[in-house]
Amino acid sequence: MSFCEHCAGQRFDRAQVLRALREARRNLPRRGRAGADAALDSAMKAVRALEIPHLESFEDVDAGDVLH
């Protein structure tokens, strides 16, 4: 089973954003880190919770096993 092109792209985009946020968190200066760390944590939770609706044209429907 595989992901359709739209869903695979959505998963890739989300993963890139989460990696960038984790990197930003690691690069925070030690001093005054708590507020920025909490903000980045909140942003990561929001990105993980995103649900972008699946868009599919009926002409593109394939009979194979595709997970949406």
Buried (B, 14 or more C-beta within 10 A) or exposed (E): EEBBEBBEEBEEEBEEBBEEBEEBBEEBEEEEEEEEEEEBEEBBEEBEEEEEEEEBEEEEEEEEEBEE
